Amino acid sequence: MSSFVALIRRSYNALYPPVSPATGSPVRFGILGAANISPIALISPARNHPETVVYAVASRDNKKGTAFRKKHGIAKVYSGPTGYQQLLDDPEVDAVYIPLPNGLHFEWTMKALAAGKHVLLEKPSANTAAETRQMFELAENKGLVLLEAVHYRFHPAIARVQAILDSGELGPIKSISANMTLCKGVVKEGDIRLDYRLGGGALMDMGCTCSHPAFIFVVVLLMHSGLAYTVSVIRLLARSAPTSVITATSTIYPSPSSTDQLVDLSTKATLSFPNDMSATLYCDFTQPWRGPFKLIPSMPDLKLTVRCENGQVEMNNFVLPTFYHWIRVRTKDSGQGEVKERVENAYKFGDGTKGERWWTTYRYQMEAFVDRIKGRAPKTWVNKEDSVENLEWVEKIYEKAGLGSRPQSQYVSSSLTPTSTSRGQTSSTPTAAGD
């Protein structure tokens, strides 16, 4: 009973965190696009951080932007076809959060950095590794902070799994598996996640459009960037990059459009690593409904398993551990063959690092982002090399599956030198659906 009460309390505070009045010189955020993920990923964490304020939002749809501003108590709204650029030109904006479709990440991150803004960028960082590298190079040249929002990395739970593996109690890693699946029907016909031009696919980006905050947290965040999550967590726990993609197969979106037929509804892949280690990943948003008359949706599968020479560690719900998770450790006694098992959880860091049990992955991420802007050393960080390498392997998996990389942006930044880009000309930005 006490654990159930703790779950309810933790979930409520995660969705509706206490407000911390801004003090000193807060980081003033602008949001590009009135996206459904923004309240959970940015607005709630910012309200609870004493050094942040969500100051402005831009939307191409004036009605939607105005409603979003009023609902979330945001001071300014920019709208219309020039709304995004007007927000970037606002000298009161210090940092920009970009939750736009994947295919728009490169253009608007480059424009935000060119305008002198720090950028918190939703994952995956871009459609290609080459674009990601260019964005980070521009951030470095301008002395700005650019962070790909791989939010689960900042939570104590995944850090605890790392610590168990690093302790050596389980011995060398032999294999890793990571799954992210949801039931069929969450991504509906016409969803931007099925648009090849905008970087769609189960491996690249998953999402939904329900507006209830609890549903957003349990579904939108589960589906957002499926392959980016699974490749990332495998690389993190392996402490290494893969050496090759052994196999990769995909179920394709049955679209009349020839390009949208390159969008995957599910993908399975097997990767090889140094020291005879292997890894498998599975991303799918077409899991069947179950029970009599198929009325019961399949539960999300968000599990990772690391098998080692002397045992294994499993973690359930590595993406949304604030609400509920468990870490199960099984060790083998080499002498008697006895298997010992223990179950743990980790809602706070054990070293006294700032945090509360109800802090979401995004709240821990906000702490790190602000620390970096303020010149403090964050406990966890996702650097340029990590973001670039992750997309390199996403692209290699797509190549192995016969789908190829997602299309490069046609935007050419004036901040790029002629040798740093192969793009020929500027093209108009596609409309961000739902904005």
N, C-alpha and C positions, 0 to 999 in steps of 0.2 A: 504493500500500500504506500509506504513512504517513497519508494522509487517512482511510483505512478504520480504522486503529488509533486515530486521533484521534476519529473518530465513536464507536467503541466506548467509549473512555475517557470522552468527554463524556456519552454517554448513561447510562453506569453511574453517574457522579457526580451526574447530574441526578436519577436515580431513587433513588439511595442516597447522599445527600450526607454529608460528614463532619459529625459533631456538634460544635457550638461550645457549651461549657458556659456557662450563663447567668451573667452578671455584673451587679453593681450592683443596680438596681431594674428587673427585667424587666417587660415588658408581659405580663400573664397572660390568655391567650385562653380563651374558652369557645366550643364549637361547638354550634349548634342543629341537631340531626339527624345521625345516623350515616351521612352520605352518602358514596358511593363516590369522589366528587371530592375529599373533604377531605384524604386523605393526600398527594396531589400538590399541591393548591392551598394548603394551610395547614400541615399537620403537618411535612412534609419541609423547607419553607422556614424554619419556626419553629425547628426543631432546629438548623439551620445558622446562625441569627442569634443573636448573643450577648446580645441584649436582649429575647428572647421565650421564653415557656413556654406550651405547650398544657396548661392546668390542668384543664379540665372538658369533658365532653360530655353533651348531653341527648338522650334518645331516648324516643319513646312506647312502644317495645318494650323491656322490661327485658332480655330475653335478648340482643337485638342490641346494645343499649347496653353491657352488661357485657362482651360479647365484643370490641367495638370498643375499650373502655377498656384491656382486658388486652393486646390486640394492639399497641396504639400507646403503651403505657406512660403513660396519662393518669391523673392522681391521683384525679379524682372523676367519678362518673356520676350523673346525675339521670334518672329514668325514670318512665313512667306518664303519665297525662293532664295532670298538673301539672309534668312534668319541665322543660319549656322555661322556664316562669315561675320555678321554683326556681333554675335556673341564673342567670337574670337577677337574682334577689334575692340571690345570693351576693356578699358584699362583696369577696371575693378576686378576682373576675373584673373585669378592666379593660376588655377589648375582646371583642366577639362576632363570630364568623364565621357568616354565614347562607347556607348552600347549599340551602335549602329550595326546593320548586317555586315557580315565578314568582308564582303566585296567592297565596302566603303571605308574600311579601317585605314588602308594605306593613305588614301587621299586626305582624309580629315585629320589623321594624326600628323601628317606632314604639314598641313596648313596650321594646325594648332601649335606645333613646335616652331614653325616659322613666325608665328605671332608672339612667341616668347612665353607660351604656357606650358606648365608641367602637364603630363598626360597619364591618366589611369585608363588603360585600354582593355576592353573585354577580350577574352580569348575566343578563338585563336587570334594571335596578333594581326595576322593578315592572311591573304590567300596563298602566299608563297614565302619561302625562307628568304629569297632575295629582297622582297619588299620589307620584311622584318629587319633585315640587316641595315637597309638604308634608313629606316626610321630611327634605329638606335644610333647610327652614325651621326645623324642630324642632331639628335638629343645631346650626344656627347660634345659635338662641336659648339653647341649653344649653351652648354652647361645646365641643361634641364633634366628633370627626372622623368623617365618613361618607365612605366611598370605594366607588364602584361598581367591581368587580374586572374592569376592561377590561385584562387582564394584558398583552396583546401590546404595548400602548402603552409599556410600561416597558423594552422590550428594545432594545439598540443597533441591531438590524437595521432596524426600521421607522424609527428615528431617522436612519439612514444614507440611506434612501430619501428622507426629508424633506429632508435636507441636499443631496442631488443635485438635487432639484427647486428648492430655494431658491437654489442657486448660480447659476441662470440658464443653465447650459450647454445645456439642452434647449429653452429658450424657454418661452413661455406654454403652459399645459396646454390641450389640446383635448378629451380624453376620458379617463375612468377606468373600468375594469371590475374587479369583484371577485367571485370565486366561492368557494363552500363547498359541496362535494357529497360524499356517501358512498353506498355501495352499498345496495341494497334488502336488508332483513332485519336491519339493525343495530338499528333501532327496531321492536320487535315489538308484536303485538296486545296491548292492555291497558297499554302503557307510559304513564306519566303525561304524557309529551310529546305524547300524542294526546288529552289531557283538556282540553277548552275551559275548564272551570271553573278549572283550575289554570294557565291561560295557555299552553296547548300550541300547537305549530305549528313548522314548519321555520324560520320567520322569527324566532320568539321564543326557542325553546329546543330544543336537541338533546342527546341523551345516551344512555348504555347502562348495563347493569348487570353487566358482566363484572368480576370482582374482581382480576384480575392487574394489578399496577401498570403494567407496560409497555403492556398493552392499553388500560388506562384513559387513559394519556397520549396514545396514538396515536388513540383513538376518542372517548372521552368529551369531551376538551377540543376536539376538532375539531367535535363536533356541538353543543356547548353554546352556545346563543344565536346561531344562524346569522345572522338578520337584524341583530341587535344588532352583530355583528362587521362585516358587510359595509357597513352604513350608516355605522358608526363610522369604518372605515378610509377610506372614500370622503370623508367630511367632513373627516377629518384631513388627507389629502393635498391636497384642494381648498382648504384653508384658508378654507372658506366653508360656509354652509348652502345647501341646494338652494333653488331658487325655486318648483319645482313637481314633481309626479309626472306624467310624461308618459303612461306606460303601466304597468300592473301586472296580471299574470295568475298564477293559482295552480292547482295540482292539489290537489283536496280529498280528505281522508280519508273513505273510503266507510263511514261509521258509521250504524247504525240510529238513533242519537241525533241529533235535529235540531240540537242545539248543537254536538256534535262534528263535524258536517258543516261547521262554520266553521273547522275546524283544517286548515291547509295541510300537504301533504307536500312541496311544492316551490313556490317563487315566483320569478318573474322581474319585474324592474322597471327602468324607465328614468327617470332624474331629470334635470332641467335645473338649470344653475347660471349665475351671472352670467358675462358676457363670452363668451357663446355656447359655454360648456362643457357637456358632458353626461356622464352616468355610467350604467352598467348594473350590476346585481347579480343573482346567481343563487344561490339556496339550495335544496338538494335532498337528501333522504335516500332516494331511490328509484332510484338509478342501477342499470342492469341488470348482472347477472353476465355474464362474457364467456368466450370460448374454447369448445373442444369441450364439448358437453353443459352449457354455462353453469356450469362449476365454478370459474371464476376470478373473484374479486370485483373490482369496479372500484376502481382506486386513488383515494384522496381527491384532489379538485381544490381546492387552497388557494392559488390564484394571483391576483395583482393585476397589472394592466397600466396604466401611465399613458402615454398618447400625447401628445406635445408638438409644437410647431411645428418643432423642429429634431431630433427623435429620439424615443426612448421609453425608459422604464425598466420592467422587470418584476421581480417578486419572487415566488419560489416558496416556499410554506410560511410565510406571514406570521404564522400563529397559533402554530406550534410551532417557531420558528427555532433553538432550542437544539440540536435533534437534527440538523437539516440544513436549509440554505437556500442559495439563490443569488440574487444581485441582478445582472441583466443590463442593461447600458446600451448603447444603440445611438445614435450621433450621426451626423448627415448633414452632409457638407461641401457648403455651398451653391454653391461655385464649381465643383467637379468632380462632384458627385453621389455621391461615395464614402461608403459607410457604414462607420463604425468601430465595433467592438464590444469591450467588456470585461466581465468577470465578477468580481464582488466578493462578500465576505461580511463580516459584522460580528458577532462574538460578544462583544466588549468595546467600551466607549466609548473613543474615541481621545484624550480629554482627561484621562485619569488618574482618572476617576470610579471609585469602588469597584465591583468586580465580578470574576467569574472567567468563563472561556470556557464552563464547564459550567453557569453559573447559568441557571435557567429563567426564563421570563417571570414566573412567580409569585415567584421569589426576588428578582428586581429589584423587583417590586411590593411585597413585604414590606419591603424596605429603605425604600421611599418612605413606606409607611404608618407604620412605626415612627418615621421621621424627623419626620413631621408631628405625631404624638402627643408626641414628645419636644421639640417646638418648633424643630426644625431644618428647613431649606428642602430639600424633595426635588427631585431633578433633574427628575422628570416628575410630573405630577399630572392627574387627571381631576376637574374641578370641577363644581359644581352646574349651571351653564349648559350644559355639555357633555352631562351625563347627561340633563337635561330635554329638550334639543333633539334628542338621538338618538331618544328615545322618541316625541317629537312626529312625527318623520318615519317611524318604524316604523308609527305609527297611521295616518298619511296614506297609506302604501303599502297597508295593509290595507283602508282605506276605498276606495281606487281599485280594488282587486281584488274588492271587493264582500263582504268578510268582516267589516268593522267592527273596532273595537278589542276587545281581550280584556276580559273582564268586570271591573269595579271591585270591589275588596274591600268587603264589607259591614261590616268592622270600623270602629268609631268610636272614636277615641282621645280620652281625657279631656284630653290635652294640646292638642287642637285647639280653637280658638275656634268659636262657632257659624257665623261667616261664612266660615270656611276649609274647610268641608266641606259637601257636599250629601247625605251619607249619612243615612239615617233612623234606623237602629237597629243595635245590635250583634248579630252572628250568630255561631254556633259556628264554630270553625275546622275546615275540612275536614281529613281525615286525610292526612298526607304519606306517600305510598306509599313503601314500602321502609324506613321509619324504625322 
